[in-house]
Amino acid sequence: MLKIGIIGFGYWGPNLLRNFYNLDNTSVIIVCDQREERLRIVEKNYPTVQTTAKIEEVIKSGEVEAVAIATPVRTHYELAKEFLQNGKHVLIEKPMSDNYKKCKGLVDIAKKMNKTIMVDHTFLYTGAVSSIKKFISDGVLGKVLYFDSTRINLGLFQSDINVLWDLAAHDLSILFHLIDERPASVQAIGVSHTENKIENIAYLILHYNSGLIAHFSCSWASPVKVRYTLIGGDKKMIVYNDIEATEKVKIYDTGYNVRTDEDKKSLLIDYRVGDVYIPKVNIKEALGYLAEDFRDAVLNGKRPTSSWEVGMEVVKVLEASNESIKNEGKLIKLD
């Protein structure tokens, strides 16, 4: 039985509480939040769960074995460090921290203390992404040539991170889950329409040594909500529309072949338009699978899908994107 505490009961905390509360071999012991009105909600709906406004009570608790942290990004490092140093396993809401050095520090502590540290990249557990992963692994798409993602909405303007850290973090984790190769360089541009100078619209490009290119369009200022990804291969192409209720993934037997006209020394393009295949995907809530994965990682030593490696790679790219934005879209090479 895994005994867990929920740290932060704002936007994401209620989802974590619900899923861990309903998970077999897991018991939610306590919820911590500094706002009394939020704790009253827990007490009303989960009367068996303790509540506290004092983080020290959870840190020093001998009963709590693990925590799920759902607090602002700026607090992730200090909170996770405290819990790890006090012998608790940690699940952190994405992104893992606000810079790569802090992420590495947390991993070092986790290894020293022999504790699990995992990042909540929930989309890796969706039926749609799982299906896409299998199609790519089975070679259905052939060689993947591009990944083009749009994630926009009239969203919640954050006070400590820009729109890429908020929205692109999802699609970066998906990309890194689908493709084993890591990007060689990063470019980004963005604009802020608020006095705090935090970008609310931004565009990110990843360049790969293999020729793969990935593009991310993110905005908190769109009148419509769009969650749309195109993945193109040299055999077939995938459209992933997360807004769709059922037909989230479509595979297009569409492509092109390039050949050279020897006489005219020009390129000739042959286009192919074939059938569209719509696979049935699992629509169970992804967070339930993530909670199960965290439990199994703690209790059985199972390597989680949303590992700290994925969390660190996402932060590395996001940190480079900040540097590129500050330098007007300068190409930033990754180690």
C-alpha positions in Angstrom: 0.0 0.0 0.0 1.4 3.3 -1.1 0.6 6.2 1.3 0.7 9.5 -0.5 0.1 13.2 0.1 -1.1 15.8 -2.4 0.8 19.1 -2.3 -1.3 22.0 -3.8 -5.0 21.8 -4.4 -5.5 24.4 -7.2 -6.2 23.5 -10.8 -4.5 20.1 -11.0 -4.5 19.0 -7.4 -8.2 17.8 -7.4 -7.4 15.6 -10.5 -4.5 14.0 -8.7 -6.5 13.5 -5.5 -9.4 11.8 -7.4 -7.2 9.4 -9.3 -4.9 8.4 -6.4 -7.9 8.1 -4.1 -9.5 5.6 -6.5 -6.3 3.7 -7.2 -5.9 0.2 -5.8 -3.0 -0.3 -3.3 -2.8 3.4 -2.7 -4.1 5.6 0.1 -4.2 9.4 0.1 -3.2 10.4 3.6 -3.2 14.2 3.4 -3.7 17.2 1.2 -1.7 20.4 1.8 -2.7 23.9 0.5 -2.2 27.3 2.1 -5.7 28.4 1.2 -8.3 27.3 3.8 -11.2 27.5 1.3 -9.5 24.9 -0.8 -9.0 22.6 2.1 -12.7 22.9 3.0 -13.4 21.3 -0.4 -11.2 18.3 0.4 -12.9 17.9 3.8 -16.3 18.0 2.3 -15.7 15.5 -0.5 -13.0 13.3 1.1 -13.7 13.2 4.8 -11.2 10.4 5.4 -8.3 12.5 4.0 -6.4 14.8 6.4 -5.8 18.4 5.5 -3.1 21.0 6.5 -1.9 24.4 5.5 1.6 23.6 6.9 4.0 21.9 4.5 6.2 20.9 7.4 3.6 18.5 8.6 3.8 16.5 5.4 7.6 16.8 5.1 8.1 15.4 8.6 5.2 12.9 8.5 6.3 9.3 9.2 3.2 8.0 7.6 3.4 9.7 4.2 5.7 7.7 1.8 5.3 9.8 -1.4 4.0 13.1 -2.5 2.4 14.5 -5.7 3.4 18.2 -6.2 1.0 20.4 -8.0 2.2 23.9 -7.2 3.7 26.8 -9.3 6.8 25.9 -11.2 9.0 28.3 -9.2 8.3 26.2 -6.1 9.0 22.7 -7.6 12.7 22.5 -6.8 12.7 23.5 -3.2 9.6 21.4 -2.4 10.9 18.3 -4.2 14.3 18.7 -2.6 12.8 18.8 0.9 10.6 15.8 0.3 13.4 13.7 -1.2 15.9 14.6 1.5 13.3 13.5 4.0 12.9 10.1 2.4 9.8 10.5 0.3 9.2 9.6 -3.3 8.1 12.5 -5.6 5.8 13.1 -8.5 6.1 16.6 -9.9 3.7 18.4 -12.1 5.2 19.5 -15.5 7.6 21.1 -16.1 10.0 19.5 -13.7 11.6 22.8 -12.6 12.4 26.2 -14.0 16.0 25.3 -15.1 18.0 22.2 -16.1 20.6 22.6 -13.3 17.9 22.3 -10.7 16.4 19.2 -12.4 19.8 17.5 -12.3 20.1 18.4 -8.6 16.8 16.7 -7.8 17.8 13.6 -9.7 21.1 13.4 -7.9 19.3 13.6 -4.5 16.7 11.0 -5.6 19.5 8.6 -6.6 21.4 9.2 -3.3 18.3 8.6 -1.3 17.1 5.7 -3.5 13.8 7.3 -4.1 11.6 7.6 -7.2 11.3 11.0 -8.9 8.8 11.2 -11.8 7.3 14.0 -13.8 3.6 14.4 -14.6 3.6 14.5 -18.4 0.1 13.1 -18.6 -0.3 13.0 -22.4 2.2 10.1 -22.6 -0.5 7.9 -21.1 -3.3 8.8 -23.5 -4.7 6.1 -25.8 -4.0 8.4 -28.8 -0.3 8.9 -28.0 0.1 5.2 -27.2 -1.4 4.3 -30.6 0.8 6.8 -32.4 3.9 5.4 -30.6 3.1 1.9 -31.8 2.5 3.0 -35.4 5.9 4.8 -35.5 7.7 1.9 -33.8 6.2 -0.6 -36.3 7.4 1.5 -39.2 3.9 2.4 -40.5 5.0 6.0 -41.2 8.4 5.1 -42.4 11.1 7.6 -41.6 9.6 10.5 -39.6 10.3 13.8 -41.4 8.4 16.4 -39.4 6.4 17.0 -36.3 4.1 20.1 -36.3 2.1 21.0 -33.3 -0.4 23.7 -32.5 -1.6 24.2 -28.9 -3.5 27.4 -28.5 -6.4 28.8 -26.5 -7.7 31.8 -24.6 -5.8 30.6 -21.7 -4.7 31.3 -18.2 -1.8 33.8 -18.3 0.9 32.5 -16.0 2.9 34.7 -13.7 6.1 32.7 -13.5 6.5 30.9 -16.9 5.8 31.8 -20.5 3.5 30.1 -22.9 6.1 27.6 -24.1 6.8 26.4 -20.6 3.1 26.0 -20.0 1.8 24.5 -23.3 4.8 23.3 -25.4 5.9 21.2 -22.5 3.1 18.8 -23.3 4.1 18.4 -27.0 7.8 18.2 -26.3 7.2 15.3 -23.9 5.1 13.6 -26.6 7.8 14.2 -29.3 10.5 12.8 -27.0 8.3 9.8 -26.2 7.7 9.1 -29.9 11.2 9.8 -31.3 14.4 8.4 -29.8 16.6 10.9 -31.4 17.2 14.2 -29.5 17.4 17.6 -31.1 20.6 19.2 -32.0 19.5 22.9 -31.8 16.6 25.2 -30.9 15.2 28.4 -32.2 12.3 30.4 -30.7 10.5 33.7 -31.0 7.8 35.1 -28.8 5.9 38.2 -27.8 4.4 39.5 -24.6 1.2 41.6 -24.6 1.3 42.2 -20.8 3.4 44.4 -18.5 5.2 41.5 -16.9 7.0 40.8 -20.2 6.2 37.1 -20.1 5.5 35.8 -23.7 1.9 34.8 -24.2 2.4 33.8 -27.9 5.5 31.9 -29.0 6.9 29.6 -31.8 9.5 27.0 -31.2 11.6 25.0 -33.8 13.8 22.0 -33.1 16.4 20.9 -35.6 17.7 17.3 -35.8 20.9 16.0 -37.3 18.8 13.4 -39.2 16.9 16.2 -41.0 13.8 15.8 -38.8 12.3 19.2 -38.0 9.7 19.9 -35.2 7.6 23.0 -34.9 5.4 24.2 -32.0 2.9 27.0 -32.1 1.6 28.1 -28.7 -0.7 30.9 -27.5 -2.8 32.0 -24.6 -4.5 34.6 -26.8 -6.5 32.6 -29.3 -10.3 32.9 -29.5 -10.5 29.1 -30.1 -9.0 26.1 -28.5 -6.8 24.0 -30.8 -4.8 20.8 -30.0 -3.6 19.6 -33.3 -0.5 17.7 -34.3 0.8 16.6 -37.7 3.4 13.9 -38.0 4.8 13.2 -41.4 6.7 10.2 -42.6 8.0 9.2 -46.0 5.3 6.4 -46.1 2.3 7.7 -44.3 1.2 10.7 -42.2 -0.7 11.1 -38.9 -3.1 13.8 -37.8 -3.7 13.9 -34.1 -6.6 16.1 -32.9 -6.9 15.9 -29.2 -10.1 18.0 -29.3 -11.9 15.2 -31.1 -14.1 13.1 -28.8 -13.5 9.8 -30.5 -11.6 10.1 -33.9 -8.5 11.6 -32.3 -6.0 9.8 -34.6 -6.1 9.5 -38.4 -3.5 7.8 -40.6 -3.3 9.1 -44.1 -1.8 7.0 -46.9 -0.7 10.2 -48.5 2.8 11.3 -49.5 5.1 12.2 -52.3 8.2 11.0 -54.1 10.9 13.2 -55.5 12.9 12.4 -58.6 15.2 14.3 -60.9 14.6 15.0 -64.5 18.0 14.3 -66.0 17.5 16.3 -69.1 16.1 19.4 -67.5 18.0 19.1 -64.2 14.8 19.8 -62.3 12.9 18.0 -59.5 9.8 16.1 -60.3 7.3 15.5 -57.6 4.9 12.5 -57.7 2.0 12.7 -55.2 0.1 9.8 -53.7 -3.3 10.2 -52.1 -4.7 7.0 -50.7 -7.1 5.8 -47.9 -7.6 7.2 -44.4 -7.5 4.8 -41.5 -9.0 5.8 -38.2 -7.9 3.5 -35.4 -9.9 2.9 -32.2 -8.0 4.4 -29.3 -8.4 3.9 -25.5 -10.3 6.9 -24.1 -9.8 6.1 -20.4 -8.5 9.1 -18.4 -4.7 9.2 -18.8 -4.0 10.5 -15.3 -5.3 7.2 -14.0 -2.6 5.3 -15.9 0.0 7.8 -14.7 -1.0 7.4 -11.1 -0.8 3.6 -11.5 2.7 4.0 -13.1 3.9 6.1 -10.2 2.6 3.6 -7.7 4.3 0.7 -9.5 7.6 2.6 -9.8 7.6 3.2 -6.0 6.3 -0.3 -4.9 7.9 -2.5 -7.5 10.8 -0.5 -8.9 9.2 -0.4 -12.4 10.7 2.2 -14.7 8.0 4.8 -15.4 7.0 5.9 -18.9 7.2 9.6 -17.8 10.6 9.3 -16.3 12.9 12.0 -15.0 14.9 11.7 -18.2 11.9 12.9 -20.2 11.3 15.7 -17.7 14.9 16.9 -17.9 15.0 16.8 -21.7 11.9 19.0 -21.8 13.4 21.5 -19.4 16.7 21.6 -21.4 14.8 22.6 -24.6 12.6 25.1 -22.8 15.6 26.7 -21.2 17.3 27.0 -24.6 14.1 28.5 -26.0 14.3 31.3 -23.4 17.8 32.1 -24.5 16.8 32.1 -28.2 13.8 34.4 -27.5 16.0 36.8 -25.6 18.4 36.9 -28.6 15.7 37.4 -31.3 15.5 33.9 -32.5 19.2 33.0 -32.4 20.0 29.3 -33.1 21.0 27.7 -29.8 22.9 24.4 -30.0 22.2 21.7 -27.4 24.8 19.5 -25.7 
